Amino acid sequence: MGLVLWIIAAILVISGIVSLVRGQLLMGAALIVVGLLVGPGGVSIFT
């Protein structure tokens, strides 16, 4: 389960960075925050 959460978190953070580069600041920031919340390394909403 931890590996799946890492993969989802990585995808969300990368998507957020791509959104920031494209100029969508609010969406990019939201994706990065959600990615950090989902990731098991930081604050996880599932544990």
Secondary structure, 3 states (H helix, E strand, C coil): CHHHHHHHHHHHHHHHHHHHHHCCHHHHHHHHHHHHHHCCCCCCCCC
